[in-house]
Amino acid sequence: MTFTSVRIITQNIGEVVQFYQLVTGREADWLTPLFAEIVTPAATIAIGSVETVALFKPGSAEPASNRSVILEFMVDDTDREFTRLKHLVELVHQPKDMPWGNRTVQFRDPDGTLVSLYTPVTEAAKQRFAQRCK
């Protein structure tokens, strides 16, 4: 099995797509006016309008209601990304070192989903991610 994608359901598809384009530096591929994808080397961020939920099962997903998932992006330099984004996003916390070896900063997307940018900074963390990226 290969994890390939995370999908965000939103009522504000244009705003949410624009946000993730800003964060990732990648352009979205609009497959329909109600669905876009931002492809990264590791996985795809799929963004669907609330109208797409009915294609699966009406009411099975609800926009702007996540409080349990954090979308995480590994970056080369957490502090540089913080400087680039701090005036453009809703900041949760400034860069800080975590006990598991990452330096991280967190903010929220337009629908309130928690987004974390991190850089492995300890040797153990660097080795752990080097093994995963092979």
N, C-alpha and C positions, 0 to 999 in steps of 0.2 A: 504494500500500500504506500502511496505517496501523497503527502499533504500538498495541495496545489493552490488553494484559494480560501479567502474569507469573503463573505458577502455582507454588505451593510445595506439594510433597508431604510429608506429615508423618504420623507415628504418633500425635502429640499434637495433634489438630486443635483441641480446645477451648483449650488453652494458647497455641497459635500464633495463633489467631484473636483471642484476648484481647490478646496482645502487639501485633498490628498495629492493633487498635482503639485501644489506649493511645497508640501512636505517632502514628497519623493523626488521632485524635479523631473517627473516623467509626464508625458501627455497621455490623456485617457483615449481609449479607443471606444467610441460611441457605437455600439452594435445596434441599438434602437434608441429613440428619444427617451425611453424609460430604463435603459440599462447601459452601463459603461464599465470598462475594465481598465485598470492600470496594472500593467505587467511589470514585475520586478524580477531580478535574477532568481530569487528564491521562491516567490509565490505571486499570485495575482490578487489584487484588491478589486472585487466585483462590487459595484454599487447599483442597486436596483431601486426604482421608485416603488412606493407603497402599492401602486397598482399591480406590480408583478407578483405580489403575494398570492393573489387569487389564482395564478397559474399552478401553484402548489396546493394550497388549501387555504381558503379565506380565514383570516385571523390567526394563522400559524406564526406570523412574525409581526412585531409591532415596532414602528420607528421610534427613535429617541427614548428607548426605555432600558438600555443596557446599563447595568451597574455591577457586572460581574466579570467582564472580559476586558483585558488590556491588549491593544494592538501594539506590538513591539517591532521596532526597526533597528537593526544594528547599523551604526554609522562609524565613519572613520574618526570623528572628533565631536563628542557630545557638546563640548563648550562652544565650538564653532557653530554648530547647528542651533544651539540656544541663542547665540548672538544674532543669527540670521532670522530666527522665528519669534523671538520674545515679544516683539511689538505687534505681531500679526496674528497671534493665537491666544487662547485663554490658558494661561499658565497655571499648572497645579503645583509644581515645585521646581526650583532652580536645580542646576546640576549638583549631584552629590554622589559619593561613593557608597555602594551597597555592600553588605557583608559577603555576598557571593562572588565579588570580584568585578562587578560592572560599575561604570560611571553612568548615571542616568539622569534624564530630565523628563518631566511629564507635563502634558497639557491635554485639553479636550478638543475634540472635533466639533463642528457646528451642532451636531445632535447630542453632544455630551459624552460620547464614547471616549474613554481614557486612552491616550496614545503615549507611548514611551519610546524615546530614542536612547540607545545605550551604546557604550563602547567597552569591550573587555579591557581591563587595565591591569589586573594581576596576571602573573605568569600562568597560574592554574586556569583562569578564565580564558586567556588567549589560547592555551592548548586545547581546552574543551571545545571552543568554537572552531579552531583549525581542523580538528577531527571531524566535526559535523559538516564542514564545507568541502570535504574531499569528494 
